[in-house]
Amino acid sequence: MIKTLAALAAFAIPFAVIAQTANHVPWEGTWKQNIEKSTYQPGPPPKSVTVTIASDGKVTHESVNSDGQSSRWFFTPEQGKAVSLNVQSNWPNMTLTREGQTGNTYTETWKDANGTLTGTGVLSKDGKTLTYTVRGTNAKGQQIHNILIFEKQ
């Protein structure tokens, strides 16, 4: 399950807390992950990830993992509360909690019944690139250190 948690969090983290902010306009729109610029340790990377943030803050996530399995999930965050994801795939239910935000940098925690991952997101000054670093441990006991690069479309 930690492997699943890591996969879900790796795709979603950059957008969860962003949408919880009162002023999410810089984050609003469609974001595509640049797989070539992203790093996954231990891997493997997904084939594609697209995240859309609506003007009301709703986050919709669509991805294809390295095995070709598609997933889609969404949520509408509430400020200061743990958020459950509405998952339309084989991934387990999980929650995320906003830990804090300062300017264009934020931290958050993802949890399911089997573990926890943490992440830090940084939006570039021009608002076109989001870099997200996620850390934790997978089901095999391996340390996860993923650096995800998303580009605004």
HELIX and SHEET records of a PDB file:
HELIX    1   1 ILE A    2  ALA A   16  1                                  15    
HELIX    2   2 ILE A   18  GLN A   20  5                                   3    
HELIX    3   3 VAL A   25  TRP A   27  5                                   3    
SHEET    1   A11 VAL A  83  SER A  84  0                                        
SHEET    2   A11 THR A  95  THR A 102 -1                                        
SHEET    3   A11 THR A 105  ASP A 112 -1                                        
SHEET    4   A11 GLY A 115  LEU A 123 -1                                        
SHEET    5   A11 THR A 129  THR A 137 -1                                        
SHEET    6   A11 GLN A 143  LYS A 152 -1                                        
SHEET    7   A11 GLY A  29  GLN A  33 -1                                        
SHEET    8   A11 SER A  48  ILE A  53 -1                                        
SHEET    9   A11 VAL A  59  VAL A  64 -1                                        
SHEET   10   A11 SER A  70  PHE A  75 -1                                        
SHEET   11   A11 ASN A  86  GLN A  88 -1                                        
END                                                                             
